[in-house]
């Protein structure tokens, strides 16, 4: 998994995914649940403003995850 390899290089990383159980099984350190399998960072049925709000919330959750102490399987 790419997130694990980035972490091995000493760079904190967050995995945004809709497959949280799989991410936990693969021992991802920081996990942020996405929106849908086909579009983890948004919803094509929403307006641009709503889409922007979703992406902003995901970004904020990801930044919170990056600032937490590394704990395997942490879901924000």
N, C-alpha and C positions, 0 to 999 in steps of 0.2 A: 504494500500500500504506500502511496506517495507520501502521505502525511508522516508515516513512521520513518521513512528515509530522510525527509527534511529534518525531523527531530534528531535523528542520529548525527546530522551535520551540525547540530547545536543551534538550529534556528527554530524557535517556537512556531508551531503550526496548529491550525484549527481545521477540522474536517466538517464541512457542511454536507449533510446527507439525509435522505429520507429513510435510509436503511440503518437505523440506529442499532438494532440488534446485531446486524452483521458487523458494524463498526466496533461494537463492544467485543464481539467474538474475536475480531482481529486485533484487539487491544489498542485501539486508538486512544490517545491521551486526552484530547479535547474534541468534543462532538457538539455540533449545533444542528438540531433537526431542521431539515429543509421543508419546502412546501409540497412538491410532488416529484415522483420519480422522473418524469420527463422534463420538468422545469424546477429544479431544486431551489432556485433563487427567485421565483416569481410565479405568477398566474396570468396566463395570456387572456383570460376572460375579463380581467379587471381593467379599469381605466388607468391612464398613465400615473395619475396622482396616487391611486391606491397601490399600484405596483411599486412606486417609489417608496411609499410608506413601508411596505413589506421588506423591501431591500434594505431600507435604513434600519429596521428592527433586527434583521439578520446580521447586518454589519455591527450594530451595537452589541448584540449577543456574542458575536465572534471576538470583538475587542475585549469584552468582559472575560471570556474564556482565556484569552491570551494573558491577561493580567492575574490570573489565579495560579496558585501553586499547582504544579503538575500532579495530577491525580488520575491514574488510569481509569478510563471510562467516564470521565466527567461530562455530563450533558448539561448544557446551559439552557 
